[in-house]
Protein backbone atom coordinates (compact mmCIF):
# COMPACT_ATOMS: atom_id res chain seq x y z
CA UNK A 1 0.00 0.00 0.00
CA UNK A 2 2.74 2.47 0.98
CA UNK A 3 4.73 1.72 -2.18
CA UNK A 4 1.69 2.26 -4.41
CA UNK A 5 0.93 5.55 -2.68
CA UNK A 6 4.50 6.78 -3.12
CA UNK A 7 4.44 5.88 -6.82
CA UNK A 8 1.15 7.73 -7.28
CA UNK A 9 2.55 10.80 -5.51
CA UNK A 10 5.70 10.73 -7.63
CA UNK A 11 3.70 10.43 -10.85
CA UNK A 12 1.50 13.34 -9.83
CA UNK A 13 4.60 15.43 -9.25
CA UNK A 14 5.93 14.58 -12.70
CA UNK A 15 2.63 15.48 -14.33
CA UNK A 16 2.49 18.77 -12.44
CA UNK A 17 6.06 19.57 -13.46
CA UNK A 18 5.34 18.78 -17.11
CA UNK A 19 2.20 20.92 -17.02
CA UNK A 20 4.19 23.82 -15.54
CA UNK A 21 6.66 23.61 -18.42
CA UNK A 22 3.85 23.65 -20.98
CA UNK A 23 2.30 26.65 -19.25
CA UNK A 24 5.66 28.45 -19.16
CA UNK A 25 6.20 27.78 -22.87
CA UNK A 26 2.71 28.99 -23.72
CA UNK A 27 3.18 32.10 -21.58
CA UNK A 28 6.42 32.82 -23.42
CA UNK A 29 4.67 32.33 -26.77
CA UNK A 30 1.98 34.83 -25.80
CA UNK A 31 4.63 37.56 -26.10
CA UNK A 32 5.70 36.58 -29.63
CA UNK A 33 4.77 38.40 -32.81
CA UNK A 34 1.99 36.88 -34.88
CA UNK A 35 4.61 35.21 -37.11
CA UNK A 36 6.40 33.90 -34.03
CA UNK A 37 3.14 32.49 -32.69
CA UNK A 38 2.53 30.67 -35.97
CA UNK A 39 6.02 29.17 -35.85
CA UNK A 40 5.55 28.18 -32.20
CA UNK A 41 2.23 26.47 -32.96
CA UNK A 42 3.67 24.62 -35.96
CA UNK A 43 6.72 23.43 -34.03
CA UNK A 44 4.66 22.28 -31.03
CA UNK A 45 2.30 20.42 -33.40
CA UNK A 46 5.34 18.64 -34.89
CA UNK A 47 6.06 17.25 -31.41
CA UNK A 48 9.82 17.90 -31.27
CA UNK A 49 12.32 16.70 -28.72
CA UNK A 50 15.22 18.72 -27.33
CA UNK A 51 17.49 16.66 -29.60
CA UNK A 52 15.70 17.56 -32.85
CA UNK A 53 14.33 20.97 -31.88
CA UNK A 54 16.58 23.04 -34.13
CA UNK A 55 15.82 20.95 -37.21
CA UNK A 56 12.10 21.01 -36.44
CA UNK A 57 12.10 24.80 -36.06
CA UNK A 58 13.97 25.26 -39.33
CA UNK A 59 11.65 22.88 -41.16
CA UNK A 60 8.45 24.42 -39.83
CA UNK A 61 9.58 28.03 -40.31
CA UNK A 62 10.74 27.30 -43.87
CA UNK A 63 7.42 25.64 -44.62
CA UNK A 64 5.49 28.66 -43.34
CA UNK A 65 7.65 31.07 -45.37
CA UNK A 66 7.25 29.06 -48.58
CA UNK A 67 3.49 28.85 -48.00
CA UNK A 68 3.42 32.66 -47.72
CA UNK A 69 2.05 32.51 -44.18
CA UNK A 70 4.92 34.42 -42.56
CA UNK A 71 7.29 37.10 -43.81
CA UNK A 72 10.64 35.81 -45.04
CA UNK A 73 12.54 38.91 -43.90
CA UNK A 74 11.69 38.34 -40.26
CA UNK A 75 11.41 34.56 -40.35
CA UNK A 76 14.75 33.85 -38.72
CA UNK A 77 14.29 36.26 -35.81
CA UNK A 78 10.79 34.95 -35.17
CA UNK A 79 11.99 31.35 -35.42
CA UNK A 80 14.69 31.97 -32.83
CA UNK A 81 12.21 33.57 -30.42
CA UNK A 82 9.64 30.82 -30.97
CA UNK A 83 12.35 28.21 -30.50
CA UNK A 84 13.23 29.58 -27.08
CA UNK A 85 9.59 29.28 -26.04
CA UNK A 86 9.40 25.70 -27.31
CA UNK A 87 12.64 24.89 -25.47
CA UNK A 88 11.07 26.25 -22.27
CA UNK A 89 8.03 24.05 -22.91
CA UNK A 90 10.16 20.94 -23.37
CA UNK A 91 12.37 21.37 -20.31
N, CA, C and O atoms as CSV, one atom per row, in Angstrom:
chain,resi,resn,atom,element,x,y,z
A,1,UNK,N,N,0.823,-1.197,0.000
A,1,UNK,CA,C,0.000,0.000,0.000
A,1,UNK,C,C,0.864,1.256,0.000
A,1,UNK,O,O,0.630,2.171,-0.789
A,2,UNK,N,N,1.858,1.304,0.879
A,2,UNK,CA,C,2.740,2.467,0.975
A,2,UNK,C,C,3.478,2.702,-0.334
A,2,UNK,O,O,3.595,3.837,-0.795
A,3,UNK,N,N,3.974,1.627,-0.929
A,3,UNK,CA,C,4.730,1.721,-2.179
A,3,UNK,C,C,3.843,2.267,-3.301
A,3,UNK,O,O,4.282,3.118,-4.075
A,4,UNK,N,N,2.627,1.794,-3.393
A,4,UNK,CA,C,1.690,2.262,-4.408
A,4,UNK,C,C,1.377,3.743,-4.214
A,4,UNK,O,O,1.298,4.496,-5.184
A,5,UNK,N,N,1.202,4.151,-2.983
A,5,UNK,CA,C,0.925,5.548,-2.681
A,5,UNK,C,C,2.105,6.430,-3.076
A,5,UNK,O,O,1.912,7.500,-3.652
A,6,UNK,N,N,3.309,5.995,-2.774
A,6,UNK,CA,C,4.497,6.777,-3.121
A,6,UNK,C,C,4.646,6.904,-4.635
A,6,UNK,O,O,5.017,7.966,-5.136
A,7,UNK,N,N,4.360,5.839,-5.356
A,7,UNK,CA,C,4.439,5.884,-6.820
A,7,UNK,C,C,3.408,6.863,-7.366
A,7,UNK,O,O,3.711,7.648,-8.265
A,8,UNK,N,N,2.209,6.822,-6.834
A,8,UNK,CA,C,1.151,7.730,-7.279
A,8,UNK,C,C,1.537,9.182,-7.016
A,8,UNK,O,O,1.319,10.051,-7.861
A,9,UNK,N,N,2.111,9.442,-5.843
A,9,UNK,CA,C,2.548,10.801,-5.508
A,9,UNK,C,C,3.656,11.253,-6.453
A,9,UNK,O,O,3.637,12.389,-6.927
A,10,UNK,N,N,4.608,10.391,-6.730
A,10,UNK,CA,C,5.704,10.726,-7.633
A,10,UNK,C,C,5.182,11.014,-9.039
A,10,UNK,O,O,5.632,11.964,-9.681
A,11,UNK,N,N,4.255,10.219,-9.516
A,11,UNK,CA,C,3.705,10.426,-10.854
A,11,UNK,C,C,2.925,11.729,-10.922
A,11,UNK,O,O,2.969,12.413,-11.945
A,12,UNK,N,N,2.222,12.086,-9.874
A,12,UNK,CA,C,1.497,13.342,-9.826
A,12,UNK,C,C,2.471,14.506,-9.903
A,12,UNK,O,O,2.213,15.493,-10.592
A,13,UNK,N,N,3.578,14.393,-9.203
A,13,UNK,CA,C,4.597,15.434,-9.249
A,13,UNK,C,C,5.172,15.600,-10.639
A,13,UNK,O,O,5.400,16.725,-11.085
A,14,UNK,N,N,5.408,14.499,-11.332
A,14,UNK,CA,C,5.927,14.578,-12.696
A,14,UNK,C,C,4.921,15.236,-13.620
A,14,UNK,O,O,5.298,16.060,-14.453
A,15,UNK,N,N,3.664,14.893,-13.492
A,15,UNK,CA,C,2.628,15.476,-14.335
A,15,UNK,C,C,2.498,16.971,-14.061
A,15,UNK,O,O,2.334,17.759,-14.992
A,16,UNK,N,N,2.572,17.363,-12.799
A,16,UNK,CA,C,2.493,18.771,-12.442
A,16,UNK,C,C,3.682,19.526,-13.009
A,16,UNK,O,O,3.525,20.634,-13.521
A,17,UNK,N,N,4.865,18.942,-12.924
A,17,UNK,CA,C,6.065,19.571,-13.461
A,17,UNK,C,C,5.959,19.733,-14.967
A,17,UNK,O,O,6.305,20.787,-15.500
A,18,UNK,N,N,5.490,18.711,-15.656
A,18,UNK,CA,C,5.341,18.784,-17.111
A,18,UNK,C,C,4.318,19.843,-17.486
A,18,UNK,O,O,4.520,20.584,-18.448
A,19,UNK,N,N,3.225,19.924,-16.741
A,19,UNK,CA,C,2.203,20.921,-17.022
A,19,UNK,C,C,2.756,22.325,-16.811
A,19,UNK,O,O,2.428,23.236,-17.571
A,20,UNK,N,N,3.587,22.513,-15.796
A,20,UNK,CA,C,4.187,23.824,-15.538
A,20,UNK,C,C,5.070,24.238,-16.700
A,20,UNK,O,O,5.097,25.414,-17.064
A,21,UNK,N,N,5.797,23.291,-17.292
A,21,UNK,CA,C,6.657,23.611,-18.418
A,21,UNK,C,C,5.833,24.003,-19.637
A,21,UNK,O,O,6.195,24.930,-20.361
A,22,UNK,N,N,4.737,23.305,-19.864
A,22,UNK,CA,C,3.851,23.649,-20.977
A,22,UNK,C,C,3.291,25.049,-20.766
A,22,UNK,O,O,3.258,25.857,-21.694
A,23,UNK,N,N,2.855,25.329,-19.558
A,23,UNK,CA,C,2.303,26.649,-19.247
A,23,UNK,C,C,3.356,27.738,-19.422
A,23,UNK,O,O,3.053,28.818,-19.928
A,24,UNK,N,N,4.580,27.463,-19.010
A,24,UNK,CA,C,5.656,28.446,-19.160
A,24,UNK,C,C,5.957,28.688,-20.642
A,24,UNK,O,O,6.173,29.828,-21.053
A,25,UNK,N,N,5.970,27.634,-21.432
A,25,UNK,CA,C,6.195,27.779,-22.868
A,25,UNK,C,C,5.090,28.564,-23.533
A,25,UNK,O,O,5.349,29.426,-24.373
A,26,UNK,N,N,3.850,28.269,-23.158
A,26,UNK,CA,C,2.711,28.987,-23.723
A,26,UNK,C,C,2.709,30.457,-23.292
A,26,UNK,O,O,2.354,31.335,-24.077
A,27,UNK,N,N,3.103,30.718,-22.055
A,27,UNK,CA,C,3.180,32.102,-21.578
A,27,UNK,C,C,4.245,32.865,-22.353
A,27,UNK,O,O,4.051,34.027,-22.707
A,28,UNK,N,N,5.355,32.215,-22.611
A,28,UNK,CA,C,6.422,32.818,-23.415
A,28,UNK,C,C,5.899,33.132,-24.820
A,28,UNK,O,O,6.144,34.213,-25.357
A,29,UNK,N,N,5.184,32.182,-25.399
A,29,UNK,CA,C,4.673,32.334,-26.769
A,29,UNK,C,C,3.655,33.467,-26.868
A,29,UNK,O,O,3.500,34.070,-27.930
A,30,UNK,N,N,2.973,33.754,-25.787
A,30,UNK,CA,C,1.983,34.832,-25.803
A,30,UNK,C,C,2.626,36.185,-26.108
A,30,UNK,O,O,1.949,37.107,-26.562
A,31,UNK,N,N,3.919,36.305,-25.861
A,31,UNK,CA,C,4.633,37.556,-26.101
A,31,UNK,C,C,5.270,37.628,-27.487
A,31,UNK,O,O,5.909,38.627,-27.816
A,32,UNK,N,N,5.109,36.598,-28.293
A,32,UNK,CA,C,5.700,36.577,-29.630
A,32,UNK,C,C,4.876,37.404,-30.603
A,32,UNK,O,O,3.713,37.713,-30.348
A,33,UNK,N,N,5.503,37.758,-31.729
A,33,UNK,CA,C,4.769,38.403,-32.811
A,33,UNK,C,C,3.805,37.388,-33.407
A,33,UNK,O,O,3.866,36.206,-33.069
A,34,UNK,N,N,2.932,37.825,-34.275
A,34,UNK,CA,C,1.985,36.879,-34.883
A,34,UNK,C,C,2.728,35.814,-35.692
A,34,UNK,O,O,2.325,34.651,-35.693
A,35,UNK,N,N,3.813,36.198,-36.381
A,35,UNK,CA,C,4.614,35.211,-37.112
A,35,UNK,C,C,5.277,34.237,-36.148
A,35,UNK,O,O,5.335,33.037,-36.414
A,36,UNK,N,N,5.774,34.749,-35.039
A,36,UNK,CA,C,6.398,33.898,-34.033
A,36,UNK,C,C,5.403,32.914,-33.438
A,36,UNK,O,O,5.741,31.759,-33.183
A,37,UNK,N,N,4.185,33.370,-33.220
A,37,UNK,CA,C,3.138,32.492,-32.685
A,37,UNK,C,C,2.803,31.382,-33.672
A,37,UNK,O,O,2.556,30.245,-33.269
A,38,UNK,N,N,2.795,31.704,-34.959
A,38,UNK,CA,C,2.530,30.670,-35.969
A,38,UNK,C,C,3.650,29.627,-35.983
A,38,UNK,O,O,3.393,28.427,-36.084
A,39,UNK,N,N,4.881,30.097,-35.881
A,39,UNK,CA,C,6.019,29.168,-35.847
A,39,UNK,C,C,5.940,28.303,-34.596
A,39,UNK,O,O,6.120,27.087,-34.671
A,40,UNK,N,N,5.674,28.913,-33.459
A,40,UNK,CA,C,5.554,28.180,-32.200
A,40,UNK,C,C,4.497,27.082,-32.323
A,40,UNK,O,O,4.747,25.931,-31.966
A,41,UNK,N,N,3.322,27.444,-32.826
A,41,UNK,CA,C,2.231,26.471,-32.958
A,41,UNK,C,C,2.613,25.330,-33.898
A,41,UNK,O,O,2.311,24.168,-33.622
A,42,UNK,N,N,3.273,25.659,-35.002
A,42,UNK,CA,C,3.672,24.623,-35.961
A,42,UNK,C,C,4.716,23.694,-35.365
A,42,UNK,O,O,4.655,22.482,-35.568
A,43,UNK,N,N,5.664,24.244,-34.637
A,43,UNK,CA,C,6.722,23.429,-34.031
A,43,UNK,C,C,6.139,22.542,-32.938
A,43,UNK,O,O,6.470,21.358,-32.867
A,44,UNK,N,N,5.284,23.090,-32.092
A,44,UNK,CA,C,4.659,22.285,-31.033
A,44,UNK,C,C,3.841,21.153,-31.654
A,44,UNK,O,O,3.869,20.026,-31.160
A,45,UNK,N,N,3.118,21.446,-32.729
A,45,UNK,CA,C,2.304,20.424,-33.399
A,45,UNK,C,C,3.171,19.306,-33.987
A,45,UNK,O,O,2.718,18.169,-34.119
A,46,UNK,N,N,4.416,19.635,-34.340
A,46,UNK,CA,C,5.340,18.637,-34.890
A,46,UNK,C,C,5.918,17.734,-33.804
A,46,UNK,O,O,6.608,16.760,-34.102
A,47,UNK,N,N,5.634,18.060,-32.544
A,47,UNK,CA,C,6.062,17.246,-31.406
A,47,UNK,C,C,7.571,16.998,-31.373
A,47,UNK,O,O,8.013,15.851,-31.434
A,48,UNK,N,N,8.362,18.070,-31.277
A,48,UNK,CA,C,9.815,17.903,-31.275
A,48,UNK,C,C,10.345,17.408,-29.935
A,48,UNK,O,O,9.634,17.393,-28.930
A,49,UNK,N,N,11.598,17.008,-29.946
A,49,UNK,CA,C,12.325,16.698,-28.720
A,49,UNK,C,C,13.426,17.747,-28.598
A,49,UNK,O,O,13.663,18.513,-29.532
A,50,UNK,N,N,14.089,17.781,-27.464
A,50,UNK,CA,C,15.215,18.716,-27.331
A,50,UNK,C,C,16.325,18.372,-28.328
A,50,UNK,O,O,17.072,19.250,-28.759
A,51,UNK,N,N,16.427,17.095,-28.691
A,51,UNK,CA,C,17.485,16.659,-29.600
A,51,UNK,C,C,17.223,17.095,-31.040
A,51,UNK,O,O,18.177,17.354,-31.774
A,52,UNK,N,N,15.973,17.184,-31.465
A,52,UNK,CA,C,15.704,17.561,-32.854
A,52,UNK,C,C,15.007,18.916,-32.969
A,52,UNK,O,O,14.441,19.240,-34.013
A,53,UNK,N,N,15.049,19.697,-31.906
A,53,UNK,CA,C,14.334,20.972,-31.879
A,53,UNK,C,C,14.794,21.920,-32.977
A,53,UNK,O,O,13.965,22.491,-33.686
A,54,UNK,N,N,16.075,22.093,-33.125
A,54,UNK,CA,C,16.583,23.038,-34.128
A,54,UNK,C,C,16.107,22.663,-35.539
A,54,UNK,O,O,15.634,23.516,-36.289
A,55,UNK,N,N,16.237,21.395,-35.881
A,55,UNK,CA,C,15.818,20.945,-37.208
A,55,UNK,C,C,14.317,21.133,-37.402
A,55,UNK,O,O,13.866,21.521,-38.480
A,56,UNK,N,N,13.553,20.858,-36.358
A,56,UNK,CA,C,12.100,21.011,-36.441
A,56,UNK,C,C,11.720,22.467,-36.635
A,56,UNK,O,O,10.835,22.774,-37.434
A,57,UNK,N,N,12.375,23.368,-35.916
A,57,UNK,CA,C,12.101,24.804,-36.060
A,57,UNK,C,C,12.420,25.254,-37.481
A,57,UNK,O,O,11.621,25.943,-38.115
A,58,UNK,N,N,13.583,24.864,-37.975
A,58,UNK,CA,C,13.967,25.261,-39.331
A,58,UNK,C,C,12.968,24.744,-40.359
A,58,UNK,O,O,12.552,25.476,-41.257
A,59,UNK,N,N,12.593,23.492,-40.222
A,59,UNK,CA,C,11.652,22.876,-41.165
A,59,UNK,C,C,10.291,23.565,-41.140
A,59,UNK,O,O,9.723,23.866,-42.190
A,60,UNK,N,N,9.777,23.811,-39.952
A,60,UNK,CA,C,8.454,24.419,-39.830
A,60,UNK,C,C,8.465,25.885,-40.273
A,60,UNK,O,O,7.536,26.332,-40.947
A,61,UNK,N,N,9.497,26.627,-39.904
A,61,UNK,CA,C,9.581,28.032,-40.315
A,61,UNK,C,C,9.721,28.140,-41.832
A,61,UNK,O,O,9.073,28.978,-42.460
A,62,UNK,N,N,10.555,27.304,-42.411
A,62,UNK,CA,C,10.741,27.302,-43.866
A,62,UNK,C,C,9.425,26.981,-44.568
A,62,UNK,O,O,9.079,27.603,-45.572
A,63,UNK,N,N,8.706,26.022,-44.039
A,63,UNK,CA,C,7.421,25.642,-44.620
A,63,UNK,C,C,6.430,26.804,-44.577
A,63,UNK,O,O,5.713,27.047,-45.548
A,64,UNK,N,N,6.389,27.511,-43.469
A,64,UNK,CA,C,5.486,28.655,-43.342
A,64,UNK,C,C,5.877,29.798,-44.276
A,64,UNK,O,O,5.008,30.466,-44.838
A,65,UNK,N,N,7.176,30.023,-44.443
A,65,UNK,CA,C,7.651,31.066,-45.370
A,65,UNK,C,C,7.266,30.706,-46.798
A,65,UNK,O,O,6.712,31.538,-47.516
A,66,UNK,N,N,7.553,29.483,-47.216
A,66,UNK,CA,C,7.252,29.056,-48.584
A,66,UNK,C,C,5.753,29.050,-48.870
A,66,UNK,O,O,5.339,29.244,-50.013
A,67,UNK,N,N,4.941,28.830,-47.843
A,67,UNK,CA,C,3.490,28.851,-48.004
A,67,UNK,C,C,2.946,30.279,-47.995
A,67,UNK,O,O,1.753,30.495,-48.208
A,68,UNK,N,N,3.828,31.256,-47.748
A,68,UNK,CA,C,3.416,32.655,-47.720
A,68,UNK,C,C,2.662,33.043,-46.463
A,68,UNK,O,O,1.975,34.065,-46.443
A,69,UNK,N,N,2.782,32.243,-45.417
A,69,UNK,CA,C,2.050,32.515,-44.179
A,69,UNK,C,C,2.803,33.446,-43.238
A,69,UNK,O,O,2.193,34.114,-42.404
A,70,UNK,N,N,4.127,33.493,-43.370
A,70,UNK,CA,C,4.918,34.422,-42.558
A,70,UNK,C,C,5.912,35.129,-43.468
A,70,UNK,O,O,6.262,34.632,-44.538
A,71,UNK,N,N,6.358,36.296,-43.022
A,71,UNK,CA,C,7.291,37.102,-43.807
A,71,UNK,C,C,8.685,36.494,-43.781
A,71,UNK,O,O,9.186,36.124,-42.719
A,72,UNK,N,N,9.305,36.392,-44.935
A,72,UNK,CA,C,10.638,35.809,-45.035
A,72,UNK,C,C,11.682,36.679,-44.325
A,72,UNK,O,O,12.590,36.160,-43.677
A,73,UNK,N,N,11.546,37.986,-44.452
A,73,UNK,CA,C,12.543,38.907,-43.903
A,73,UNK,C,C,12.700,38.765,-42.393
A,73,UNK,O,O,13.794,38.948,-41.858
A,74,UNK,N,N,11.632,38.448,-41.724
A,74,UNK,CA,C,11.686,38.340,-40.263
A,74,UNK,C,C,11.567,36.902,-39.778
A,74,UNK,O,O,11.454,36.658,-38.577
A,75,UNK,N,N,11.592,35.967,-40.690
A,75,UNK,CA,C,11.414,34.562,-40.346
A,75,UNK,C,C,12.439,34.036,-39.367
A,75,UNK,O,O,12.092,33.335,-38.416
A,76,UNK,N,N,13.698,34.367,-39.591
A,76,UNK,CA,C,14.753,33.848,-38.721
A,76,UNK,C,C,14.617,34.377,-37.290
A,76,UNK,O,O,14.690,33.610,-36.330
A,77,UNK,N,N,14.419,35.684,-37.156
A,77,UNK,CA,C,14.287,36.257,-35.810
A,77,UNK,C,C,13.082,35.672,-35.072
A,77,UNK,O,O,13.160,35.362,-33.883
A,78,UNK,N,N,11.980,35.527,-35.786
A,78,UNK,CA,C,10.785,34.946,-35.169
A,78,UNK,C,C,10.989,33.475,-34.836
A,78,UNK,O,O,10.487,32.993,-33.821
A,79,UNK,N,N,11.714,32.765,-35.676
A,79,UNK,CA,C,11.986,31.351,-35.424
A,79,UNK,C,C,12.852,31.176,-34.176
A,79,UNK,O,O,12.625,30.265,-33.381
A,80,UNK,N,N,13.829,32.040,-34.012
A,80,UNK,CA,C,14.695,31.969,-32.827
A,80,UNK,C,C,13.873,32.215,-31.559
A,80,UNK,O,O,13.997,31.483,-30.578
A,81,UNK,N,N,13.038,33.247,-31.591
A,81,UNK,CA,C,12.212,33.566,-30.423
A,81,UNK,C,C,11.229,32.436,-30.124
A,81,UNK,O,O,11.056,32.043,-28.970
A,82,UNK,N,N,10.592,31.921,-31.161
A,82,UNK,CA,C,9.643,30.818,-30.968
A,82,UNK,C,C,10.361,29.580,-30.442
A,82,UNK,O,O,9.830,28.853,-29.602
A,83,UNK,N,N,11.563,29.349,-30.937
A,83,UNK,CA,C,12.351,28.206,-30.497
A,83,UNK,C,C,12.670,28.258,-29.022
A,83,UNK,O,O,12.660,27.227,-28.348
A,84,UNK,N,N,12.953,29.439,-28.509
A,84,UNK,CA,C,13.231,29.581,-27.077
A,84,UNK,C,C,11.996,29.231,-26.249
A,84,UNK,O,O,12.106,28.631,-25.180
A,85,UNK,N,N,10.824,29.610,-26.750
A,85,UNK,CA,C,9.587,29.278,-26.038
A,85,UNK,C,C,9.327,27.770,-26.076
A,85,UNK,O,O,8.902,27.185,-25.080
A,86,UNK,N,N,9.582,27.148,-27.224
A,86,UNK,CA,C,9.396,25.698,-27.313
A,86,UNK,C,C,10.402,24.999,-26.395
A,86,UNK,O,O,10.056,24.024,-25.729
A,87,UNK,N,N,11.632,25.488,-26.359
A,87,UNK,CA,C,12.642,24.893,-25.471
A,87,UNK,C,C,12.167,24.972,-24.014
A,87,UNK,O,O,12.318,24.011,-23.259
A,88,UNK,N,N,11.605,26.094,-23.627
A,88,UNK,CA,C,11.066,26.246,-22.275
A,88,UNK,C,C,9.970,25.222,-22.029
A,88,UNK,O,O,9.895,24.630,-20.952
A,89,UNK,N,N,9.135,25.017,-23.011
A,89,UNK,CA,C,8.029,24.055,-22.906
A,89,UNK,C,C,8.544,22.622,-22.743
A,89,UNK,O,O,7.936,21.820,-22.034
A,90,UNK,N,N,9.642,22.309,-23.388
A,90,UNK,CA,C,10.165,20.941,-23.374
A,90,UNK,C,C,11.012,20.616,-22.140
A,90,UNK,O,O,11.242,19.445,-21.839
A,91,UNK,N,N,11.466,21.623,-21.443
A,91,UNK,CA,C,12.365,21.368,-20.307
A,91,UNK,C,C,11.630,21.035,-19.047
A,91,UNK,O,O,12.253,20.797,-18.012
